[in-house]
Structure formats: structure tokens, C-alpha cells
Amino acid sequence: MPLAGELSVAKFQQQYGFLTDVHENELKTLREHAKRARVLVKTAPNDLREEWERELGRLQLAMKRAESAVNRDKKSKIEQEALSKITKEEHEKRKKGKRSWWMKECSLLPFRVY
């Protein structure tokens, strides 16, 4: 939207960088709770065993979601570091005399229109 302004990835990472720590802490907590729940399910009374197994299943699903969030955060961090490294290298090359290069619009078309 024009009123929202442009998206700056660097600024977004700076503002919301704490979320990676939150995801990692959440995963750690869920692992601890799942470990305790496994022990409790083994010693559960027969009338509560089914309910406690369902709770353990919910904890395991939440743990998988948290693991995927942590992995996604790590992947995006690696990608951003690679992009910033390439950008810095290009900037240095331009300082040394390399000319700027842009792809021509006609090269962007998948086929020629006659």
C-alpha cells in the first residue's frame, strides 16, 4: 500500500529480531514439557492415560511447529547474510571502477513477440 511505505528488510530484521530468540526459547520449553509428559504418561492411571496421551500428542505437534519456525529463521538469516555480502562486494567493485549493469527489458521476456 502506498501509505505503508516501502519494505526495508534490514529495518524489519532490526525491529523484529527478537522473534528468533522467542522461537528458540519456546522450542526449548516445549521439549522440556514433552519430556516430562512422556514420563507422566508411563505412570498415568488407567482412567487418565488416554487424555494424557492426547496432551502429549498436542505437545509434540507444537514442538514440530516450533522446530520449523526455528529452522525457517535460521534459513532466512543465512539468506540475508549472503545477500548482504554480495551487495557489499558489488559496491566495492563499483568503487574500484566496475560499471553498473542492468538486464534489458527485452531479455526478461520468455519469448519474442513478432
C-alpha positions as CSV (number, residue, x, y, z in Angstrom):
1,M,0.0,0.0,0.0
2,P,1.3,3.5,-0.8
3,L,0.5,4.8,2.7
4,A,2.5,2.0,4.4
5,G,5.8,2.9,2.6
6,E,8.4,0.6,1.3
7,L,9.5,-2.6,2.9
8,S,13.1,-2.5,4.2
9,V,14.3,-6.0,5.0
10,A,17.2,-4.7,7.1
11,K,14.9,-2.5,9.2
12,F,12.4,-5.3,9.6
13,Q,15.2,-7.6,10.9
14,Q,16.3,-4.9,13.3
15,Q,12.8,-4.3,14.6
16,Y,11.7,-8.0,14.9
17,G,15.0,-9.7,15.5
18,F,13.8,-10.7,19.0
19,L,11.4,-13.2,17.5
20,T,14.2,-15.7,16.7
21,D,15.1,-15.8,20.4
22,V,11.4,-16.2,21.3
23,H,11.1,-19.1,18.9
24,E,14.2,-20.8,20.3
25,N,13.0,-20.4,23.9
26,E,9.6,-21.7,23.0
27,L,11.1,-24.8,21.4
28,K,13.3,-25.4,24.5
29,T,10.3,-25.1,26.8
30,L,8.2,-27.4,24.7
31,R,10.9,-30.0,24.6
32,E,11.2,-29.9,28.4
33,H,7.4,-30.2,28.8
34,A,7.2,-33.1,26.3
35,K,10.0,-34.9,28.1
36,R,8.1,-34.6,31.4
37,A,4.8,-35.6,29.7
38,R,6.3,-38.8,28.3
39,V,7.3,-39.9,31.9
40,L,3.9,-39.0,33.2
41,V,2.1,-40.9,30.5
42,K,4.0,-44.1,31.5
43,T,2.9,-43.7,35.1
44,A,-0.6,-42.4,34.4
45,P,-3.7,-44.1,36.0
46,N,-5.7,-46.1,33.5
47,D,-8.7,-43.7,33.5
48,L,-6.5,-40.7,32.7
49,R,-4.0,-42.3,30.3
50,E,-5.9,-41.6,27.1
51,E,-6.3,-37.9,28.0
52,W,-2.6,-37.6,28.9
53,E,-1.6,-39.3,25.6
54,R,-3.7,-36.7,23.7
55,E,-1.9,-33.9,25.5
56,L,1.5,-35.5,24.7
57,G,0.4,-35.6,21.0
58,R,-0.5,-31.9,21.1
59,L,2.8,-31.1,22.7
60,Q,4.7,-33.0,20.0
61,L,2.8,-31.2,17.3
62,A,3.5,-27.8,18.9
63,M,7.2,-28.9,19.1
64,K,7.3,-29.7,15.4
65,R,5.8,-26.3,14.6
66,A,8.4,-24.5,16.8
67,E,11.2,-26.5,15.2
68,S,10.0,-25.4,11.7
69,A,9.9,-21.8,12.9
70,V,13.4,-22.0,14.2
71,N,14.7,-23.7,11.0
72,R,12.9,-21.0,8.9
73,D,14.5,-18.3,11.0
74,K,18.0,-19.8,10.5
75,K,17.4,-20.2,6.8
76,S,16.3,-16.6,6.3
77,K,19.3,-15.4,8.4
78,I,21.7,-17.3,6.2
79,E,20.0,-15.9,3.0
80,Q,20.1,-12.3,4.3
81,E,23.8,-12.7,5.2
82,A,24.6,-14.0,1.7
83,L,22.6,-11.2,0.0
84,S,24.3,-8.5,2.2
85,K,27.7,-10.0,1.4
86,I,27.1,-10.0,-2.3
87,T,25.7,-6.4,-2.1
88,K,28.8,-5.2,-0.3
89,E,31.1,-7.0,-2.8
90,E,29.3,-5.3,-5.7
91,H,29.5,-1.9,-4.0
92,E,33.3,-2.4,-3.6
93,K,33.7,-3.5,-7.2
94,R,31.8,-0.3,-8.3
95,K,34.1,1.8,-6.2
96,K,37.1,0.2,-8.0
97,G,35.7,1.1,-11.4
98,K,33.2,-1.6,-12.4
99,R,30.3,-0.2,-14.3
100,S,26.7,-0.8,-13.2
101,W,24.8,-3.5,-15.1
102,W,21.0,-4.0,-15.5
103,M,19.2,-6.6,-17.5
104,K,17.5,-5.2,-20.6
105,E,13.7,-5.4,-20.6
106,C,13.7,-7.4,-23.9
107,S,15.8,-10.1,-22.1
108,L,13.1,-10.5,-19.5
109,L,10.6,-11.8,-21.9
110,P,10.4,-15.6,-22.2
111,F,9.8,-15.4,-26.0
112,R,9.9,-12.9,-28.8
113,V,6.6,-11.3,-30.0
114,Y,6.6,-10.6,-33.7
